[in-house]
Amino acid sequence: MTEPSPSPIPTTSSSQSWLDSLGPLDDLWANHPFVAFVLGVLITAVLAKIGWARIQVWRKWRNRQHKQCITRRRQQLPPALPPFTVESRGRRLILEPAQPQHESAPEGMSIVRLLSAKSTPVPFLDRAEALTRLETWAWSEDPFAIYVLGGDGGSGKTRLGVELCRRITTPDTHHRGAEVWKAGFLQNIKQSDNASSSDDASSLLLVIDYAEGRPDTVKEVINIALRAAEEPERRRVRIVFLVRRPSPISSTRQGSNEWIDALRPQESRDEGLNRCLDETSTIVLNNEELSRKEREDLFEVAYKSFTEPPGSPPPNGMLNQLNDPMYSQPLLVTVDAFLNARPLPNSRTSCSPSELFEEVLLHEEHYWVEHWPQSLAVNTDRERQTDGAATPIDAQDEKRRSLNRELARQAVAAATLADIQDEEDAISLLRLLPATPDKNTEDLAKWLRDCYPPHTNGNGHSTLWCENLEPDRIGEHLIVSEADDLVPLLQELLSPSRVGTSSLRTWTVLERISTDPRLNGHVGRILNDVLVEVTQAVHTETVNSQSPDLAAGFAKLVNAVRPHIDPNKAHEAQQTLSDSGYFTALLEYELAQCSANILPPTDDSSEIDRATYASRRLSLSRCLANIGRHDEALKAVREATSLYRTLVEHNPAAHTPDLASSLNNLANHLNNNGQQREALTTAQEAVTIRRKLAEHNPAAHTPDLAASLNNLANHLNNNGQQREALTTAQEAVTIRRKLAEHNPAAHTPDLAMSLNNLAIYLDGNGQPHDALQTAQEATNLYRTLAEHNPGIYTPDLASSLINLATYLDGNGQPHEALQTAQEATNLYRTLTEHNPAAYTPNLAMSLNNLATYLDGNGQPHDALQTAQEAVTIRRKLAEHNPAAHTPDLAMSLNNLANRLADNGQPHKALTTAQEAVTIRRKLAEHNPAAHTPDLAMSLINLANRLADNGQPHKALTTAQEAVTIRRKLAEHNPAAHTPDLAMSLINLANRLADNEQHHEALQTAQEATNLYRTLAKHNPAAYTSNFAMSLHNLAIYLDSNGQPHKALTTAQEAVTIRRKLAEHNPAAHTPDLASSLKTYANVLERSGSNKEAARIRQVRDEVLKRMKETEEGHV
C-alpha cells in the first residue's frame, strides 16, 4: 500500500521573499514588455513625488524653525526707541534718540552692529575726559552753545555724541535735578504748522553727523536753534557738529580752527552766525590719541563684552600688539578685541586695518547666513536628495554651505555704495552684480532689508530700502575689496539717470575711498565716458534746485579721479555749465583744471596745439577768478596772453580776436590784484585791437568792442580819469543799446552791465539825477534777468543795487537807499554762502555802504555793527592778498572811524582813523598815483577825529597836510582833483577856527568858495550844492571876523541857491536850506535887523514843518 502525500501548509505573504514577487514581473516583462515599461514609469513617478513632498515638508519645517530662531534672537534685543520730533516756530526737527546700550552681545546680531557706535555693547571709556568736558558744557548756563567734534573715521566722534545723549537724558544724572532733556541725532527738518514749541523739554541737544557734507542743514539748524533758545520754556539749546574732516576753503574765509571752518562757508543770512562759530568749542579726536593705558583699558572692556559668556578677561600677552601706532584710535582697538574674543578657525594675526576689517566681514557672513533665502542657496535640491533625510545638524551645516558668499558681499557693497530708494530700485541695482542669478533677485533685495533694516522717520515710515554697512571704514573696505566686480553697478550709479540728491551718497563714498588705485581707475574711466552727460544732468538739477550742493559734491569726485579724465571730454563738459553761474563755480573750475591738463607747447608744436593750450589757460584763469583765486588767475591769463601774441605774429587773421579777449581778461585780473595802472594800459590795447576788427567786420566784432569799452571805462575810473571814463562808457551803452534792439535775448545782459557802469561815471561827473535814472534802468533789467536765471544774474543784480542805493541817497532819498542797500547785502550774503572766495569782497563792500545808510537813517548802533563786520572781513582778505584788499581795508577803517565817532567812542574812532592813515601812507609810497588821493581823504578824516579828542593843534597839522597833497594833485590834474581840494580847504578852515586862527580860517574858506564858484559855473549839476555849502560856511567866518555886511550878502546867496535846489529835489536839499535860513537869521539879528530875522526864522519853521510832514507821510 502506498502512503498518501501530505497536505500543503498555508503560508502568509510576510514569509515570502520579496524576490519571489519579481517572478510575475519577469513574466510580465517577458510576455508583455510594453506594459511592464509603462508600469515602471508610473512607479518611478510615484516614488519621485513622494520624495519631492518629503523635501518640501522638510523645507517648510526648516524655514519655520529659521523664522522662529530669528524672532527669538530679536526678542533678546532691547526695544528700539522710535524717532521723536521737536517743534520750534514753524519747523519740525526729526531726531533719532540714542538707543539703550546692550550689556552684552545678543546672539544673532549683526557683527558690524556690535562695532557700530550707536549699538555696540562695549562700555564707554572717557578718554582724555572728553565726555566730561562735553557734559560740563551741555549743563552750562548759556542759553545757546555749539560744540564741534572733529576727527577721522574711527576716531570716536559718533560714540561721543551717542554717550552725551545717553548721559544727559538719564534721570538724575549726577543729581542735576528733574530738568527734562531731549537729545538725539538729527535726521531731517520739515515745515510745520505749529508756530510755537510743542514739547515739554526744557533743554535740547541736537547732534549732526557728517556736518561738513550737510551745508544746508548746518545753516538751517543753527538758525532754528537760535530761535528755540529764545523761547521762554527753553533753558538751554545745544548743538554738536560731528566733522569727519575739514573741508578745503579759501584762505580768505579761514579762521583759527580748520574744523570749525568746515562749517563756516555755509554762512547764514543771520549776521550773528560767524560770531556763533567763533565762540564754538572744539575737540579734535585726531589730536587725542589713545594712551597706552587707554588702549589696554578699552581692549579689556571690549574683550569682556564680546566673549561668550561675557566677562572673561583677555589672556596674558594679548595686549602687547597695542603698541602699534594703528591702534591710536578706538575703532581698531575695539575690532581687534572682538576678533580675539571670537576667533575664527584658522584665523591669522592681522597687521593692517584692511586685514582686521576683512576678518570682521568673515564674522558678518555668519549673520548673513541666518537670513539667506533658500531660493538663492548654492547647494541644489538634487544634492539634498542624495544626502537623504534631513536632521537638525544637517540643516545647520547646509545653512552654512548655502550662502553664496560672492553674491552676498557684492550685494552689501552695493547697499553701502548707494542710497537704495525702494524695492524696485534695489532689484534693478542688484541685477547688475555679476554673481546675481537670473531669477529670485526679489529675494536678494528682501535679504538686504532683513539684514540691514532702514531707519524710520517720525511717522514710522522708512525713507530708504535698507541701511548702509557701518562703521563707515568697514563698509568702505568692502567696496574696495569688491571693486572689480562692481564695475557694472558703478556704471549705473555714475550714469546721468541717477543724478539727484541720492547720488550724493555715491559720490561722497567714492571720493573718500578714491585713494585705492584700482578703484580710482575704475571710477575714473567710467566717469570719463559719461562726463559730458552727467555734467549736463548736474547742471539741470542745480538750476532747478537753486543749490550748489550737488555740483560741489560732483566736483570733489572729479577732483579725486582727475588723472583719468580726458582733457577734451572735460572741456566739452565745461561748456555745458555756461549759464549756471556761481551755483557750479567749483565744478566749472575742476573741469577747467582737467581740460587744461595738457602738455605745454614746445617749439615743434603745431599752431592748433598752441591755440588750444592758450584757450584752455584763458578759460582756467576765468574759473580761478570765479572762486576767488586771483593770483593764480593772473598767472594763467599772463601765460595765455603771451601765447596769443606769438600766434598773432604768425597768423594775425586767425588769432587777433583771441589776443584781444585775453588782454581784456588780463586787465581785469591785474585790477583784481591791485595793479590798476597796468590794467589800464592793457585794457587800452584791447580796445585798440577790437576797434580795428569792428571796422573791418562790424557784425562779428562790434559786441566785443562794446565789452572792451565797458572794461576800459572801469579802468580809467580806477585811475582817476573820470571824464574819459564817462565818455567811454557812453560809447559802450550806445553800441549795446542798438545791439539789444535787434537781439534782446543776446544783448540785454550786456546793455544792463554798461548802464550800471555808466551810472557810476555820470555820478562821478556831477550828474546825480541822470545817474539815478540810468541805475534804475540797469537794476530793472537785471531784476528781470535774475528772475529767469538767478545763478547767472544774481551777482549783477546785487552790484546794480549797491550803485542804485548810492544814487538814491545822493538824490535825497535816504530811506529808499537804505532799503536798496539792505537788499544788496542780503543777496551778497547768499552768494557768499555758496562761493565765499568769490563774493566775500563784494559782501564787505556792501556792508561798508550799508553802514553809511544806516547811520544816515538814524540807526547809529546798527551802522557801527555793520561797519565792524565789514572791517573784520576785509582784514582777513588783506592778510591773504594785501595788494588786492589792503586799499579796501583802509576804506572800511575810514568808515568805521566815523561810525565809532557817531556812537560816542571818540578814542576808538581816533585809533581806527590813525590805522587807516598808516595803511594809505604806505600804499601811497609804493604807488603815489593810485593811492595819494585816498591818503588825503584819510588825513581829513583823521583831522576830524583828532579835533573830537581835544587835540586841535594835531588836527590842524593833519588838515594842512591833506590840503598840501590835494593842491599838488590839482596842479597836475585840475579836472580830477580841484573838487577835493575845495573840500579839504573847507575842512582846514574849521581846524583853523578851532585853533583861534579866525583870519586864516576866513581866507581859507574864501579860497574854497572861489574854487566851488568856478566849478559850479562849468558844471552846475555837479557842484552847485557844494558851492552853496561853501557860501554857508563863508558867511559864518565873515560874521565872526567882524564883516557883517559881507556875511549878510553871502548868507543870502547861500539861501537863494539852496531854495532853488530844494524846489527841484526837496528830500535832498530841504535840510540844507533850513540850516542856511538859520545862519541867515543869526547874521541878520547881529546886524540889528531883528524883525527880518524873526521873519526868516518863521520861514525856517515852516520849512522844517513841511519836511517833517513829508517824512511822516513817506513812512
GINORVEN-V979201 format. One record per residue. D_FIRST is the distance of its C-alpha to the first C-alpha in whole Angstrom. Layout:
d_first
D_FIRST
D_FIRST
//
This chain:
d_first
0
4
7
9
13
16
19
22
25
28
31
35
37
39
36
36
38
41
41
37
40
42
39
40
44
43
41
44
47
45
45
48
50
53
51
50
54
55
53
54
57
57
55
57
60
59
58
62
63
62
63
67
66
66
69
71
70
71
74
75
74
76
79
79
79
82
84
83
84
87
88
88
90
93
93
94
97
100
101
103
107
108
111
114
117
121
123
127
129
127
125
121
120
116
115
112
112
111
108
107
106
102
102
99
97
95
91
91
95
96
97
100
101
101
104
106
109
108
105
104
103
106
109
112
114
118
119
123
123
123
121
124
126
125
124
128
129
127
128
132
134
135
134
133
132
129
128
126
123
123
121
118
114
113
116
115
117
115
113
117
117
114
115
118
117
114
117
120
117
116
117
120
120
123
124
125
125
124
125
122
121
119
118
116
116
117
115
117
120
120
123
123
125
126
129
129
127
124
122
123
123
127
126
124
123
122
120
120
117
118
122
123
121
122
125
125
124
126
129
128
126
130
131
129
129
133
133
130
132
135
133
134
131
130
131
130
128
127
126
124
123
121
122
119
122
126
126
129
132
136
138
140
138
137
137
137
133
131
128
130
132
128
129
133
133
131
134
134
137
138
141
140
136
138
139
136
134
137
137
133
131
129
126
125
122
122
125
123
120
118
119
117
117
116
113
112
112
110
108
107
107
105
102
102
101
99
96
93
94
97
100
99
102
102
101
104
105
104
108
109
109
111
114
113
116
113
113
116
115
112
110
109
109
106
104
104
103
100
99
99
97
94
94
91
89
91
94
97
100
103
106
107
107
105
102
103
102
99
98
98
97
94
93
94
91
89
91
90
87
86
88
86
85
81
82
84
81
81
77
75
72
70
71
70
67
66
67
64
65
68
69
73
74
73
75
78
77
77
80
82
81
81
85
87
89
91
92
92
95
97
96
98
101
101
102
104
106
107
107
104
105
102
98
99
102
99
97
99
100
97
96
98
96
95
92
91
88
88
87
87
91
91
89
91
94
92
91
95
96
94
95
98
99
103
105
106
110
111
110
106
106
105
108
105
102
101
103
104
103
105
107
109
108
105
104
107
105
102
104
105
102
100
103
102
99
102
104
102
103
106
107
106
108
111
111
114
112
111
115
116
116
112
113
115
112
111
115
115
112
112
116
115
112
114
115
112
112
109
109
113
112
109
112
115
113
112
115
117
115
115
119
121
118
118
122
122
120
121
125
123
122
125
127
125
125
128
127
127
124
121
124
125
121
120
123
122
119
121
123
120
118
122
121
118
120
122
126
126
123
125
128
126
125
128
130
128
129
133
133
131
134
134
130
129
132
130
127
130
131
128
127
131
130
127
129
131
129
130
132
136
137
139
141
139
137
138
140
137
135
139
139
136
136
139
138
135
137
140
137
136
139
139
136
137
140
138
136
139
139
143
143
140
141
145
143
141
143
146
143
143
146
147
144
146
149
148
146
149
151
149
148
150
149
145
146
149
148
145
148
150
147
146
150
149
146
148
151
149
147
150
152
149
149
153
155
157
159
157
155
158
159
155
155
158
157
154
156
158
155
154
157
157
154
154
158
156
152
153
150
148
150
152
149
149
153
153
150
153
156
154
153
156
158
156
157
161
161
159
162
165
165
165
167
165
162
163
164
161
159
161
160
156
156
158
155
152
154
154
150
149
150
149
145
145
141
142
146
146
145
147
150
149
149
153
154
153
155
158
158
158
161
163
163
164
167
168
167
165
164
163
161
159
159
157
155
154
153
151
149
148
147
145
143
142
141
139
137
136
135
135
134
137
140
140
141
144
144
145
148
149
149
151
154
154
154
157
159
159
160
163
164
164
160
159
156
155
155
153
150
150
150
147
145
146
145
142
141
141
139
136
137
137
134
132
134
137
138
139
141
142
145
146
145
147
150
149
149
152
154
152
154
157
156
155
158
160
158
159
156
157
154
152
154
154
150
150
152
151
147
149
150
147
145
148
148
145
145
148
147
144
147
150
152
150
150
153
156
154
153
157
157
155
157
160
158
157
160
162
159
159
163
162
160
163
161
164
164
160
162
164
162
159
162
163
160
160
164
162
159
162
164
162
160
164
165
162
162
166
166
162
163
167
167
164
166
169
167
165
169
170
167
168
171
170
168
171
173
170
170
174
175
177
179
175
174
178
177
174
175
178
175
173
176
177
174
174
178
177
174
176
178
176
174
176
174
171
172
175
174
172
175
177
174
175
178
178
176
178
181
179
178
182
183
181
183
186
187
188
190
188
185
187
188
184
183
186
184
181
183
184
181
179
182
182
178
178
181
178
175
176
172
171
174
176
174
175
178
179
177
180
182
181
181
184
186
185
186
190
190
189
192
195
195
194
195
193
190
191
191
188
186
187
185
182
182
183
180
177
178
177
174
173
174
171
169
169
166
167
171
172
171
174
176
176
177
180
181
181
183
185
186
187
189
191
191
193
195
196
195
193
193
191
189
188
187
185
183
182
181
179
177
177
175
173
172
171
169
167
166
165
163
161
161
159
157
//
